[in-house]
Amino acid sequence: MWNVKRNRTGSKGIFLRLLVPNMLLLLLPLLVGWVIYNKTLIEMEKEVTASNMNLLQQSRDIMDRRLSEIASIAVQLAGDTRIMQFTTITEPFEGANTYRIMETRKSIYNYSLSNNFIFNYFIFYKNSGIVLADSSTYLLPDFQKYFKYANMDAQTWKNLFVGDQYHRRVLPAQEVTVNGIRYSLLTYIQTLGYPGFSQGSVAITVDNREVQKLLGGLELSGGGWAYIINETGDVISSVSSGDSSFWIDRSSLAGKHGSVMQDIGGQMMMVTYTTSSYNGWTYLVAQPAYVVLKKVLYIKKITFTFAFVFLAVGLLIAYLIAYRNSRPLRNIMETIVEKTNGDGYYGSDAYRFIRDTVSQLIDNNQELQKKMEKQAPLVQAALFERLLKGEYVAHKEISILLQHVGIEMRGKYFLAAILQLRGYDSGLDRDVLEELDVKRIMVKDILRDEMGANVHWHDVAEDQIALLIAFNSNNPEDRRAYIEEVIGNVSDIISTRLNMTTRFGVGDTHEDLLNVSRSYEEAKRSLEYLSWRNMNGIMRFEELPQENNGYYYPSDLEHRMSNLAKAGEQEAVASLLEELHEINFEERRLSVPMLRLFMNEMWGTVVKLLPQVGVEEGAALEQMKPFSADTASYDGLEKNYRSLVSVYFQVCEFVNDHKKSQNVQLQEKILELLHESYAQTELCLDSVAEKMNISKGYLSQFFKEQTGVNFSDYLEELRMTHAKKLLSTTQLPVYEIAQQVGYSSSNTFCRAFKRINAVSTSEYRRL
């Protein structure tokens, strides 16, 4: 058998083998979910980036249109003849020049109404030193006081507007004081005159708040900023949600538009930018990643939260499923370990171990079945021989034996017959025996075909076959007709097919299977009569001539009555004694000398029986003397017979008392052994039967009859009683208590404890 050891390695291996696939199955949807999540995250990032880019491009397009309109206005002003006529005038307030200045100022007033993006605009004349506005005319020194840049002195201011040559020059937003009020303005400058001959300029200012409104549509919370830079890198306008902004060099950005993640000031920022094809300005917005991807991060948080919860719950469920599914396997492993008494299994594949063990058990069982099938004919033959001799005394015993050898006796009444093949009276040699073997096989085939399952046979001699026939009919006539018909058919078929004559000796029908020996003895007497008369055919016992000059006390009946007395079967002994009395004292009406011979043989049976059951022979004979004194009359013989019956009853009582005494002693020995050795894990029905020198089946039946409970239930209850005592009076660990009460595994002990006591060991200890 397998060499296995009771350890935890196998149990852990089984548990892990079931847990790992469940975990892998759990991780598979998580992996798929992770891939889907990443794809979703990328798409949402693209969507957010596209949204920011769209807003930025809208701001760029609006700004381009507004600048284009401003450029158009500046070109119109620079090309207006009324404005251009003042470029050469050096004395603007002489003569009609004053009137022309007023007309010119009125004509340019309408330009301020055509574009609400414009804060104000001015026309500077280099030669005359005057400045025309929509509402007034200024000399340059006075206008410098009216319109003053915070970070620019008067000379720089003058050089800016009337010195250099400009075409669509836009100054970045800066602080300007207009009539005492501070503004943040962008300045658009267009030079008057021809290239290389500057005569002044047209300056249009734009309120920086209008530009910031365009950028304000972007999400800049959390420290984001946005700005516009020109082609030289100057910041035209900017807006920020925090105190600090980090200007990004345009050369570090790839392409004219795009979106990148950059670490700016220790914070991950999403930088989105686009470049205007109109003037080459770059519109850029930098936003904290967590703000831009707020929804994405929220989804990520929710997704990861649910993923971890699902993973935790899934792992718990996988653990419970693996534990629950591994319990039957661990129980099987423990059972195999305990039943095979092994001491060394460290394998990693419990399934293979179980498969190999079960396979070997099946192979062993099949091999045993084959051996039993080979031995079945011999066992059946021995059983029939003992049954025909009357050696069985209990119905239960004969039923179990018949079932064990695979024979099912269906019927209430039983009859024995003997079939003899004629022609072999002159002697037997090897050739004749071989011929007889063949003939017997053919005869048995005929019996099987004609009589079916109601007949069983047994070879009692080379040329004789004993038949045991079962009946269900309560009518004796039906049974008699069946026997005559079937045996007659069998005799005819044997004569036709085998060219042989036969003799059939048939006994009487008896209701009890244990009385088959009597029917067999009657069949022998019938066959002997046919042999004595040298006759063929069928002879039933009831057809034998009645001979009343001899007493009836056949040897098989004597043998059966002795066996019944030795078994203590008082009722069966009384029934046989009553039958012998009826036949010999009433039916045959024997003479006194013949009855005396009958009684002497009966007493002889008693004398042989006494030492066999352990009764002291001398004392028994002294006790029997008064009973055998008067044998000269029918009354004396009648009393003598009753005395004989009384002695048989005393023998049965003695046997039963002795059996009870032996049973009490055996029961005490068994209980003493159980109470002394219950802590031994190997204590079981087999080991106790071996120590008591009795069979396992007898021990199980005996223990149940004497105590009223099964052996295994009693042992388990005994162990549980001591376990409860240890749980309630000590603080020993459960595994130590399991070992002290005879369990090799704490798991087996805990399951048994909860099954019997309806509470767990820990709950019992707490209560």
TIMAR-786647 format. One record per residue (C-alpha): residue in one letter; x, y, z. Coordinates in pm, whole numbers, padded with zeros to 5 digits, always signed. Example, Ala and Ser with C-alpha at 12.3 -4.5 7.8 and 13.67 -1.06 7.14 Angstrom:
BEGIN
A+01230-00450+00780 S+01367-00106+00714 
//
This chain:
BEGIN
M+00000+00000+00000 W+00096+00363-00016 N+00353+00494+00229 V+00200+00819+00355 K+00250+01042+00653 R+00008+01249+00856 N+00139+01599+00806 R+00013+01937+00694 T+00213+01945+00369 G-00043+01755+00171 S-00333+01963+00305 K-00157+02290+00218 G-00075+02158-00126 I-00439+02071-00191 F-00555+02411-00062 L-00303+02605-00272 R-00380+02397-00579 L-00745+02500-00552 L-00672+02861-00449 V-00426+02953-00727 P-00666+02880-01020 N-00939+03082-00846 M-00698+03371-00800 L-00586+03351-01163 L-00948+03343-01271 L-01006+03649-01054 L-00705+03836-01195 L-00813+03776-01554 P-01114+04017-01546 L-00901+04263-01348 L-00638+04252-01621 V-00903+04302-01888 G-01049+04588-01683 W-00703+04742-01649 V-00652+04737-02025 I-00996+04889-02082 Y-00927+05150-01815 N-00598+05252-01977 K-00765+05279-02316 T-01043+05490-02161 L-00788+05706-01979 I-00597+05773-02302 E-00917+05861-02487 M-01032+06093-02210 E-00690+06261-02202 K-00722+06314-02575 E-01071+06454-02526 V-00958+06695-02252 T-00655+06801-02458 A-00874+06853-02763 S-01115+07064-02555 N-00831+07284-02426 M-00686+07314-02774 N-01026+07410-02909 L-01067+07687-02650 L-00715+07810-02717 Q-00771+07815-03092 Q-01098+08002-03046 S-00911+08265-02843 R-00641+08280-03112 D-00895+08321-03394 I-01083+08596-03211 M-00760+08776-03137 D-00649+08743-03498 R-00977+08891-03620 R-00958+09179-03376 L-00596+09253-03467 S-00687+09230-03834 E-00963+09485-03779 I-00724+09711-03586 A-00468+09678-03867 S-00735+09770-04119 I-00834+10077-03917 A-00469+10176-03880 V-00415+10145-04256 Q-00726+10350-04326 L-00611+10624-04087 A-00259+10624-04228 G-00394+10655-04581 D-00657+10922-04510 T-00569+11244-04712 R-00699+11470-04439 I-00464+11301-04191 M-00175+11288-04434 Q-00202+11663-04511 F-00081+11749-04163 T+00240+11549-04191 T+00422+11843-04360 I+00271+12123-04150 T+00500+12271-03893 E+00261+12536-03759 P-00069+12363-03704 F-00248+12655-03531 E-00189+12924-03791 G-00452+13039-04037 A-00698+12777-04158 N-00499+12491-04007 T-00700+12518-03688 Y-01025+12467-03875 R-00879+12170-04070 I-00762+12010-03744 M-01115+12024-03606 E-01262+11877-03926 T-01000+11604-03933 R-01063+11516-03568 K-01437+11490-03637 S-01376+11261-03934 I-01170+11013-03730 Y-01425+10999-03448 N-01627+10740-03633 Y-01340+10489-03628 S-01373+10446-03252 L-01731+10335-03295 S-01661+10055-03539 N-01462+09831-03298 N-01546+09787-02927 F-01214+09607-02880 I-01037+09946-02915 F-00975+10143-02596 N-00863+10465-02781 Y-00632+10574-03062 F-00409+10869-03142 I-00231+11023-03438 F+00119+11161-03372 Y+00277+11423-03605 K+00651+11449-03601 N+00692+11789-03769 S+00417+11978-03589 G+00447+11797-03254 I+00068+11767-03214 V-00140+11463-03122 L-00493+11416-03261 A-00740+11217-03055 D-01108+11152-03113 S-01205+11408-02849 S-00919+11658-02833 T-00597+11787-02982 Y-00274+11790-02775 L+00074+11916-02803 L+00319+11632-02748 P+00445+11747-02403 D+00088+11788-02283 F-00015+11448-02423 Q+00278+11285-02251 K+00127+11403-01926 Y-00220+11287-02031 F-00107+10947-02165 K+00192+10827-01960 Y+00363+10484-01963 A+00469+10375-01616 N+00809+10240-01714 M+00898+10483-01991 D+01057+10833-01973 A+00950+11122-02200 Q+01230+11089-02453 T+01184+10715-02492 W+00816+10776-02520 K+00871+11030-02796 N+01118+10813-02985 L+00872+10525-02969 F+00592+10707-03147 V+00760+10961-03373 G+01112+10827-03408 D+01130+10475-03551 Q+00960+10317-03847 Y+00686+10064-03751 H+00451+09841-03940 R+00191+09659-03736 R+00399+09688-03423 V+00219+09570-03109 L+00365+09661-02775 P+00307+09409-02492 A+00049+09498-02229 Q+00188+09741-01979 E+00062+09987-01722 V-00048+10323-01867 T-00190+10625-01684 V-00463+10794-01890 N-00584+11120-01749 G-00477+11008-01404 I-00635+10661-01426 R-00425+10348-01454 Y-00494+10093-01725 S-00322+09787-01870 L-00308+09846-02240 L-00169+09691-02555 T-00044+09947-02807 Y-00066+09899-03183 I+00164+10136-03380 Q+00151+10209-03754 T+00403+10465-03897 L+00283+10761-04114 G+00476+10848-04429 Y+00694+10645-04652 P+00951+10379-04563 G+01262+10558-04443 F+01072+10892-04408 S+00870+10869-04085 Q+00632+11164-04041 G+00458+11033-03730 S+00245+10735-03636 V-00102+10603-03568 A-00133+10441-03221 I-00432+10227-03130 T-00461+10096-02772 V-00647+09784-02662 D-00762+09725-02307 N-00572+09423-02177 R-00884+09310-01989 E-01051+09236-02321 V-00761+09009-02416 Q-00763+08846-02074 K-01131+08773-02118 L-01042+08559-02417 L-00790+08364-02211 G-01017+08358-01908 G-01237+08097-02074 L-00965+07840-01999 E-00960+07637-01675 L-00672+07791-01478 S-00759+07692-01123 G-00500+07530-00901 G-00206+07742-01017 G-00248+07744-01395 W-00165+08030-01629 A-00205+08136-01992 Y-00026+08393-02204 I+00038+08520-02556 I+00392+08573-02683 N+00500+08729-03008 E+00751+08592-03251 T+01041+08751-03060 G+00937+08592-02732 D+00783+08899-02568 V+00473+08832-02358 I+00187+09026-02510 S-00072+08939-02243 S-00108+08685-01964 V-00349+08562-01702 S-00275+08347-01396 S-00468+08192-01108 G-00166+08205-00876 D+00110+08436-00777 S+00381+08280-00989 S+00401+08195-01356 F+00681+08020-01537 W+00744+08149-01886 I+00817+07871-02127 D+01062+07923-02409 R+00881+07880-02739 S+01183+07702-02884 S+01132+07415-02636 L+00793+07337-02789 A+00776+07111-03092 G+00569+07226-03386 K+00321+07507-03415 H+00061+07346-03192 G+00035+07054-02954 S+00006+06939-02594 V+00278+06803-02364 M+00322+06708-02000 Q+00607+06897-01830 D+00741+06916-01479 I+00730+07289-01409 G+00834+07412-01067 G+00803+07061-00923 Q+00447+07016-01048 M+00323+06819-01348 M+00160+07061-01587 M-00023+07003-01912 V+00101+07262-02161 T-00124+07325-02462 Y-00013+07571-02728 T-00102+07693-03077 T+00063+07944-03311 S-00122+08202-03518 S-00054+08196-03889 Y-00162+08560-03904 N+00112+08718-03696 G+00318+08423-03560 W+00201+08476-03200 T+00193+08171-02974 Y-00107+08115-02747 L-00011+07892-02454 V-00189+07761-02150 A-00027+07562-01866 Q-00265+07373-01636 P-00198+07137-01343 A-00250+06779-01456 Y-00485+06701-01168 V-00709+06993-01270 V-00713+06914-01641 L-00765+06546-01580 K-01002+06596-01289 K-01268+06371-01434 V-01010+06122-01549 L-00851+06111-01204 Y-01194+06083-01043 I-01277+05789-01266 K-00933+05646-01190 K-00995+05679-00818 I-01337+05518-00840 T-01204+05247-01068 F-00911+05164-00842 T-01131+05172-00534 F-01380+04931-00684 A-01097+04721-00827 F-00932+04684-00487 V-01266+04614-00318 F-01350+04359-00586 L-01003+04208-00553 A-01031+04185-00174 V-01381+04036-00187 G-01278+03808-00472 L-00972+03687-00283 L-01187+03621+00022 I-01441+03431-00187 A-01161+03243-00365 Y-01011+03155-00026 L-01345+03032+00109 I-01421+02834-00209 A-01074+02680-00208 Y-01103+02599+00162 R-01450+02450+00121 N-01355+02246-00185 S-01030+02129-00027 R-01204+01993+00284 P-01345+01680+00111 L-01005+01616-00049 R-00829+01665+00282 N-01077+01430+00447 I-01010+01173+00176 M-00635+01217+00224 E-00665+01181+00601 T-00885+00874+00560 I-00634+00719+00320 V-00351+00802+00560 E-00534+00655+00858 K-00662+00345+00683 T-00335+00261+00508 N-00119+00323+00817 G+00134+00500+00595 D+00420+00719+00715 G+00558+00913+00424 Y+00362+01114+00168 Y+00523+01441+00065 G+00397+01456-00292 S+00274+01780-00446 D-00006+01621-00650 A-00280+01506-00412 Y-00512+01419-00702 R-00257+01180-00842 F-00202+01025-00502 I-00577+00973-00454 R-00613+00841-00809 D-00324+00596-00765 T-00453+00484-00426 V-00808+00431-00552 S-00673+00261-00864 Q-00468+00025-00652 L-00767-00042-00426 I-00977-00121-00733 D-00703-00349-00868 N-00675-00522-00532 N-01052-00556-00513 Q-01070-00698-00865 E-00791-00941-00785 L-00971-01042-00467 Q-01296-01082-00660 K-01121-01310-00909 K-00980-01520-00626 M-01320-01533-00462 E-01479-01637-00792 K-01224-01915-00822 Q-01294-02023-00465 A-01672-01980-00495 P-01741-02337-00623 L-01534-02484-00340 V-01704-02262-00081 Q-02048-02347-00219 A-01964-02715-00217 A-01850-02696+00147 L-02164-02505+00244 F-02396-02759+00078 E-02209-03044+00234 R-02251-02895+00582 L-02614-02809+00509 L-02691-03166+00397 K-02517-03304+00705 G-02720-03074+00934 E-02420-02892+01084 Y-02591-02552+01085 V-02804-02468+01388 A-02914-02104+01334 H-03122-01947+01059 K-02919-01625+01074 E-02597-01815+01026 I-02715-02007+00720 S-02868-01692+00563 I-02544-01496+00595 L-02339-01782+00453 L-02571-01832+00156 Q-02558-01460+00080 H-02180-01462+00116 V-02132-01731-00150 G-02387-01570-00382 I-02674-01819-00343 E-03031-01699-00304 M-03277-01960-00179 R-03625-01852-00286 G-03901-02052-00130 K-04072-02160+00191 Y-04038-02537+00151 F-03732-02742+00068 L-03667-03091-00058 A-03351-03293-00116 A-03307-03552-00390 I-03016-03765-00514 L-02955-03831-00882 Q-02751-04146-00960 L-02610-04220-01305 R-02635-04596-01379 G-02368-04805-01544 Y-02071-04750-01316 D-02126-05020-01056 S-01846-05245-01185 G-01565-05012-01074 L-01392-04687-01170 D-01069-04617-01349 R-00912-04303-01498 D-01099-04322-01828 V-01430-04384-01654 L-01373-04089-01419 E-01300-03857-01712 E-01616-03983-01882 L-01816-03923-01564 D-01683-03568-01536 V-01813-03492-01884 K-02147-03660-01815 R-02194-03468-01489 I-02137-03138-01669 M-02395-03230-01932 V-02641-03343-01665 K-02602-03015-01478 D-02678-02826-01800 I-02996-03029-01835 L-03090-02954-01473 R-03029-02584-01527 D-03245-02578-01841 E-03533-02779-01692 M-03543-02661-01331 G-03401-02308-01353 A-03316-02113-01040 N-03525-02334-00809 V-03260-02604-00791 H-02905-02619-00654 W-02676-02921-00679 H-02374-03072-00513 D-02156-03367-00612 V-02175-03626-00334 A-02005-03907-00527 E-01853-03972-00869 D-02187-04094-01002 Q-02425-03913-00764 I-02550-03552-00754 A-02748-03415-00459 L-03028-03173-00553 L-03177-02906-00328 I-03515-02788-00456 A-03711-02489-00322 F-04091-02442-00340 N-04329-02153-00278 S-04652-02347-00299 N-04830-02440+00026 N-05018-02728-00142 P-04840-03066-00098 E-05014-03203-00409 D-04875-02921-00624 R-04526-02989-00490 R-04561-03364-00552 A-04686-03309-00908 Y-04402-03066-00980 I-04139-03314-00860 E-04283-03600-01064 E-04308-03385-01376 V-03969-03214-01359 I-03768-03517-01247 G-03948-03729-01501 N-03852-03481-01778 V-03491-03470-01659 S-03475-03852-01654 D-03617-03875-02008 I-03379-03611-02145 I-03076-03779-01989 S-03187-04111-02134 T-03238-03957-02480 R-02930-03734-02501 L-02678-03931-02297 N-02820-04282-02349 M-02802-04341-01974 T-03046-04470-01715 T-03089-04287-01383 R-03218-04333-01034 F-03375-04056-00824 G-03406-04085-00448 V-03641-03812-00323 G-03690-03708+00043 D-03994-03546+00198 T-04061-03170+00182 H-03975-02969+00494 E-04061-02612+00575 D-03735-02511+00743 L-03410-02489+00545 L-03229-02632+00846 N-03432-02953+00805 V-03283-03019+00462 S-03048-03270+00627 R-03351-03484+00718 S-03481-03467+00363 Y-03134-03561+00240 E-03122-03860+00477 E-03462-03966+00349 A-03340-03930-00010 K-03043-04158+00071 R-03273-04422+00215 S-03491-04396-00096 L-03187-04439-00322 E-03064-04731-00111 Y-03400-04897-00157 L-03374-04856-00537 S-03023-05000-00530 W-03131-05293-00309 R-03417-05367-00549 N-03192-05295-00853 M-03456-05060-00989 N-03439-04744-01204 G-03667-04437-01196 I-03792-04228-00905 M-03853-04333-00544 R-03999-04088-00292 F-03943-04146+00078 E-04313-04145+00153 E-04349-04437-00092 L-04103-04661+00096 P-04262-04969+00263 Q-04336-04903+00630 E-04127-05121+00859 N-04253-05095+01213 N-04022-05356+01365 G-03730-05107+01407 Y-03694-04774+01583 Y-03635-04443+01407 Y-03315-04261+01511 P-03109-04175+01202 S-02748-04070+01245 D-02799-03731+01082 L-03080-03655+01326 E-02858-03759+01616 H-02579-03538+01486 R-02814-03244+01437 M-02966-03275+01785 S-02618-03282+01941 N-02522-02968+01753 L-02841-02792+01862 A-02783-02887+02226 K-02422-02764+02211 A-02553-02437+02071 G-02812-02406+02352 E-03107-02408+02107 Q-03362-02547+02354 E-03671-02496+02138 A-03517-02674+01838 V-03401-02965+02061 A-03751-02993+02213 S-03902-03003+01861 L-03673-03290+01751 L-03733-03485+02075 E-04107-03446+02033 E-04082-03571+01673 L-03878-03878+01781 H-04131-03952+02056 E-04422-03926+01816 I-04261-04157+01557 N-04128-04423+01797 F-04386-04422+02076 E-04703-04347+01880 E-04674-04418+01508 R-04460-04732+01509 R-04586-04881+01836 L-04257-05049+01905 S-04221-05332+02151 V-04073-05272+02495 P-03734-05435+02407 M-03710-05226+02089 L-03801-04909+02280 R-03538-05004+02539 L-03276-05024+02261 F-03395-04689+02130 M-03366-04533+02475 N-03021-04681+02529 E-02899-04521+02206 M-03060-04194+02306 W-02883-04207+02645 G-02564-04295+02465 T-02593-03971+02268 V-02633-03781+02595 V-02327-03951+02745 K-02119-03849+02440 L-02262-03498+02453 L-02187-03416+02819 P-01806-03389+02802 Q-01833-03187+02483 V-02025-02909+02660 G-01807-02919+02975 V-02049-03095+03214 E-01878-03325+03465 E-01958-03673+03341 G-01957-03857+03676 A-02197-03620+03844 A-02425-03623+03542 L-02441-04003+03535 E-02521-04020+03907 Q-02801-03772+03843 M-02938-03985+03559 K-02952-04319+03748 P-03301-04266+03895 F-03432-04179+03549 S-03309-04503+03387 A-03422-04744+03660 D-03763-04856+03530 T-03741-04965+03165 A-03955-05277+03178 S-04289-05117+03093 Y-04432-04860+02854 D-04499-04622+03145 G-04145-04660+03272 L-04004-04598+02925 E-04232-04295+02887 K-04103-04151+03214 N-03750-04238+03112 Y-03796-04045+02786 R-03929-03743+02976 S-03624-03764+03201 L-03407-03770+02890 V-03584-03456+02766 S-03517-03292+03103 V-03147-03376+03079 Y-03129-03222+02732 F-03295-02908+02869 Q-03042-02896+03154 V-02760-02924+02899 C-02907-02634+02698 E-02945-02423+03013 F-02589-02503+03115 V-02461-02405+02773 N-02659-02081+02775 D-02542-01993+03127 H-02186-02066+03025 K-02229-01854+02713 K-02371-01570+02922 S-02079-01594+03162 Q-01833-01596+02875 N-02018-01306+02711 V-02001-01104+03034 Q-01630-01174+03067 L-01566-01089+02703 Q-01771-00771+02731 E-01582-00666+03043 K-01247-00731+02872 I-01350-00528+02568 L-01478-00234+02775 E-01169-00243+02994 L-00948-00233+02685 L-01143+00060+02538 H-01124+00265+02859 E-00752+00198+02894 S-00651+00250+02530 Y-00898+00508+02392 A-00611+00761+02359 Q-00431+00540+02108 T-00500+00658+01753 E-00463+00305+01611 L-00739+00168+01838 C-01020+00042+01615 L-01248-00257+01556 D-00972-00453+01382 S-00712-00402+01654 V-00956-00493+01935 A-01072-00805+01748 E-00710-00909+01703 K-00635-00864+02075 M-00950-01057+02174 N-00872-01340+01925 I-01213-01311+01761 S-01327-01206+01414 K-01411-00844+01336 G-01766-00933+01227 Y-01835-01131+01544 L-01696-00850+01761 S-01918-00590+01592 Q-02231-00805+01627 F-02146-00912+01985 F-02077-00556+02102 K-02407-00429+01955 E-02604-00715+02117 Q-02443-00669+02459 T-02432-00288+02487 G-02706-00174+02248 V-02474+00062+02057 N-02228+00023+01772 F-01861-00026+01855 S-01751+00289+01667 D-02025+00504+01831 Y-01925+00383+02179 L-01555+00455+02119 E-01632+00798+01975 E-01858+00888+02268 L-01591+00769+02513 R-01331+00990+02348 M-01569+01288+02339 T-01645+01252+02713 H-01277+01284+02797 A-01235+01565+02542 K-01513+01770+02703 K-01352+01718+03042 L-01016+01846+02911 L-01180+02143+02737 S-01364+02253+03051 T-01087+02192+03309 T-00764+02275+03120 Q-00625+02537+02883 L-00458+02285+02655 P-00462+02366+02282 V-00721+02180+02077 Y-00460+01984+01883 E-00309+01848+02209 I-00654+01749+02336 A-00720+01573+02002 Q-00401+01372+02044 Q-00479+01286+02407 V-00820+01141+02318 G-00702+00934+02020 Y-00737+01158+01712 S-00447+01189+01471 S-00582+01514+01322 S-00725+01819+01497 N-00950+01883+01194 T-01105+01536+01225 F-01150+01587+01600 C-01315+01930+01558 R-01557+01803+01294 A-01652+01502+01508 F-01693+01722+01819 K-01926+01966+01642 R-02126+01682+01482 I-02186+01511+01818 N-02220+01812+02050 A-02371+02065+01803 V-02114+02329+01908 S-01752+02390+01820 T-01468+02321+02063 S-01400+02692+02120 E-01771+02762+02182 Y-01794+02468+02425 R-01489+02592+02615 R-01637+02944+02631 L-01972+02817+02757 
//
